[in-house]
Amino acid sequence: MKKLFGLFLMLMFVLQFSNAQKTNELPKNKELRVIDSIEFSHKWVREKWYLLKSPKVLKIKAKNISSKNVKIKFSVDFYLNGTIRESSDTVQVCMKPGVTRSGRKNKMVFKPAELSQEEMKSESFQFEISNMEIIRMRSCKENEQN
């Protein structure tokens, strides 16, 4: 039974990565950008990793490369044909020096509700991190600003 379960897990792993190479990529996967001592990167991932036809969502990763605690606030704007189609809610995360935050737990996964997957794959689709606010903090406890 253990061998069967192990084979099943191995098969799922192989299918996961073989399918990732076949799908059309969304714009500029894993681009790295530094904004005021915060290093941002992103990648497009399946909303439900275990479903091959699951829609893609934008996963943002932020790393504090400064020597101070910071609280970042930002939102993501989605553009199609140069006009803004949708904005996300504002995300607020506090980070100690050297700490990286990403994923659902930190509310840093974004899925445009109004845009289809085909529209997101078009060359006229773009997204942008906007409304950026970086606040130096003494600690990452609430209301303790520097």
Wavefront OBJ file of the C-alpha trace (Angstrom):
o trace
v 0.000 0.000 0.000
v 2.865 2.389 0.858
v 4.523 1.666 -2.497
v 1.275 2.384 -4.329
v 0.862 5.672 -2.495
v 4.494 6.593 -3.255
v 3.987 5.836 -6.951
v 0.839 7.945 -6.966
v 2.689 10.913 -5.425
v 5.544 10.552 -7.912
v 3.090 10.456 -10.831
v 1.343 13.614 -9.572
v 4.731 15.353 -9.248
v 5.748 14.434 -12.798
v 2.379 15.543 -14.218
v 2.587 18.833 -12.338
v 5.916 19.831 -13.879
v 5.388 18.382 -17.348
v 2.182 20.406 -17.752
v 3.825 23.625 -16.532
v 6.144 23.583 -19.541
v 3.272 23.232 -22.039
v 1.057 26.107 -20.881
v 1.253 29.633 -22.269
v 3.082 31.921 -19.916
v 1.540 35.130 -18.693
v 3.554 38.373 -18.887
v 7.103 38.570 -17.547
v 7.233 35.651 -15.152
v 9.464 36.158 -12.067
v 10.644 39.675 -12.913
v 12.588 41.244 -10.025
v 12.182 44.912 -9.084
v 13.463 46.909 -6.082
v 11.351 49.767 -4.747
v 12.779 51.700 -1.774
v 14.561 48.737 -0.088
v 11.779 46.248 -0.847
v 12.569 43.598 -3.447
v 9.480 42.540 -5.402
v 9.123 39.540 -7.664
v 6.123 37.703 -9.027
v 5.028 34.587 -10.794
v 1.847 33.249 -12.275
v 0.641 30.099 -10.524
v -2.441 27.952 -10.732
v -5.156 28.989 -8.309
v -5.477 25.357 -7.240
v -2.083 23.744 -7.792
v -3.549 20.247 -7.999
v -5.921 21.072 -10.908
v -4.223 21.280 -14.299
v -6.911 23.533 -15.803
v -7.134 25.836 -12.809
v -7.010 29.568 -13.692
v -3.733 31.423 -13.183
v -3.329 33.939 -10.376
v -0.600 36.477 -9.695
v 1.581 35.670 -6.680
v 3.669 38.610 -5.413
v 6.750 38.095 -3.255
v 8.292 40.949 -1.229
v 11.607 40.907 0.630
v 12.807 43.582 3.044
v 16.463 44.188 2.104
v 16.887 47.142 4.486
v 18.176 46.997 8.063
v 14.915 48.399 9.512
v 11.452 47.017 10.166
v 9.024 48.268 7.529
v 5.302 48.164 6.901
v 4.384 48.099 3.224
v 1.025 48.944 1.718
v 0.286 48.424 -1.956
v -2.308 47.349 -4.464
v -2.108 45.823 -7.930
v -3.649 47.428 -11.010
v -4.518 45.326 -14.073
v -4.469 46.997 -17.492
v -5.803 45.901 -20.863
v -5.061 47.949 -23.990
v -3.492 50.675 -21.849
v -6.577 51.329 -19.724
v -7.016 50.210 -16.152
v -9.570 47.430 -15.936
v -9.298 46.453 -12.301
v -7.528 47.271 -9.013
v -6.972 44.936 -6.108
v -7.670 45.707 -2.494
v -4.787 47.282 -0.581
v -2.425 44.793 1.044
v -0.612 45.723 4.255
v 2.317 43.659 5.554
v 4.953 44.354 8.228
v 8.409 42.866 7.661
v 11.535 42.612 9.767
v 14.934 43.003 8.052
v 15.695 40.162 5.639
v 12.180 38.707 5.846
v 10.283 37.583 2.749
v 6.488 37.546 2.530
v 4.325 35.994 -0.175
v 1.311 33.810 -0.777
v -2.257 33.528 0.409
v -1.427 33.778 4.107
v -0.115 37.313 3.535
v -2.914 38.155 1.045
v -0.374 38.568 -1.751
v -2.142 36.460 -4.380
v -4.234 38.386 -6.892
v -6.875 37.190 -9.338
v -8.550 39.696 -11.640
v -12.289 39.071 -11.460
v -13.207 40.979 -14.630
v -10.516 39.650 -16.981
v -10.580 36.254 -18.651
v -7.537 34.001 -18.839
v -7.355 34.668 -22.594
v -7.332 38.448 -22.043
v -4.558 38.021 -19.477
v -2.462 36.103 -22.039
v -2.757 38.845 -24.670
v 0.151 41.171 -25.369
v -1.945 44.198 -24.397
v -2.360 42.924 -20.803
v -0.173 44.434 -18.075
v -0.182 44.772 -14.319
v 1.502 47.243 -12.009
v 2.180 47.513 -8.293
v 0.614 50.827 -7.307
v -0.297 53.005 -4.325
v 2.991 51.943 -2.727
v 3.600 53.196 0.790
v 6.604 52.119 2.875
v 6.678 53.101 6.549
v 9.696 52.561 8.817
v 8.662 50.857 12.066
v 10.360 50.268 15.432
v 8.786 46.838 15.559
v 6.169 44.903 13.667
v 3.590 45.336 16.392
v 0.648 47.602 15.595
v 0.978 51.378 15.799
v 4.691 51.533 16.660
v 6.143 53.872 14.039
v 9.665 55.216 13.958
l 1 2 3 4 5 6 7 8 9 10 11 12 13 14 15 16 17 18 19 20 21 22 23 24 25 26 27 28 29 30 31 32 33 34 35 36 37 38 39 40 41 42 43 44 45 46 47 48 49 50 51 52 53 54 55 56 57 58 59 60 61 62 63 64 65 66 67 68 69 70 71 72 73 74 75 76 77 78 79 80 81 82 83 84 85 86 87 88 89 90 91 92 93 94 95 96 97 98 99 100 101 102 103 104 105 106 107 108 109 110 111 112 113 114 115 116 117 118 119 120 121 122 123 124 125 126 127 128 129 130 131 132 133 134 135 136 137 138 139 140 141 142 143 144 145 146
